[in-house]
Amino acid sequence: MQSDSLLILDGPLGTELAARGVPTPLPGWSAEALRTHPDVVRDIHRAYAEAGAEVHTADTFRTQPRYFPEDWEELTRLAVRLAREGIAGTPGRVAGSISPLADCYRPDLSPADPRPEHRLMARVLADAGVDLILVETFPHTGEALIALEEALATGLPTWFSLTAGPDADLMTVDEMRPAFAEAARLGAQALLVNCIPARAVLDFLPVFEGQDLPWGAYANAGHADEGMGWQLDARAADPRAAERYAEYARRWIDRGASILGGCCGTGPAHVRALTGLR
């Protein structure tokens, strides 16, 4: 894999919102900031663009009808617009996030029929003008593949990402591998793992063996005592935090990864460190 073929994703919105003092209460989580602090959401997108990110995920992880029944569509469109405004003047692309309907760490809560809700989200994201759809952070392969089907039905490029959770114990390689094979068969254009601790990503890379599609990872920073991120003051106090994350990412590149980004606990400094791997 040539280093100049690397595609750099952005990092998390939720972590950056919290670090900037913006409340992210459940169940809406980062989407609450669309109502309360849209300017900060825009600024975070801008910070990731300045750090070198090329694909920017709009704040639609939780703008779902079940969490915002009155104005979910309006919030989804606002999230896409803020991402566009934040990366204005750059060649970056905007991805619309489709996430698990219940909880990305509770596959047991996946609803029996998630298709109607994922269909609604996919269609609104497409109509809002995203460049691609990112089906992400799914620990339940059945729901993930349904979301993928609905995203692909829009005609937009769609990426597919599974998670084994913050302790890397929600899914196994053997559980993930057939889901990635099916995603590729259905038409996904990229395959990823995300929100797995950076230290554990190597253990999951065998899921991509035999795949011709681009693949990669955007991991979380693990436990705070691993010194890879989480708090803004900690990142400022420890300039090596982003470098430690990039050191893990270099190993993923050595195994063939061509798409890299950050998840929970990372930030613009981590994205900047990833661009330095080219």
Sequence and secondary structure as in RCSB ss.txt:
>XXXX:A:sequence
MQSDSLLILDGPLGTELAARGVPTPLPGWSAEALRTHPDVVRDIHRAYAEAGAEVHTADTFRTQPRYFPEDWEEL
TRLAVRLAREGIAGTPGRVAGSISPLADCYRPDLSPADPRPEHRLMARVLADAGVDLILVETFPHTGEALIALEE
ALATGLPTWFSLTAGPDADLMTVDEMRPAFAEAARLGAQALLVNCIPARAVLDFLPVFEGQDLPWGAYANAGHAD
EGMGWQLDARAADPRAAERYAEYARRWIDRGASILGGCCGTGPAHVRALTGLR
>XXXX:A:secstr
  GGG EEB   HHHHHHHTT    TTTGGGHHHHH HHHHHHHHHHHHHHT SEEE S TT  TTT TTTHHHH
HHHHHHHHHHHTTTS  EEEEEE  SS TT GGG  S  HHHHHHHHHHHHHHT SEEEEEEES HHHHHHHHHH
HHTTTS EEEEE  TTTT SS HHHHHHHHHHHHHHT SEEEEEEEEGGGHHHHGGGGTT  S EEEEEE  SGG
GSS SSHHHHHH TTHHHHHHHHHHHHHHTT  EEEE TT  HHHHHHHHTT 
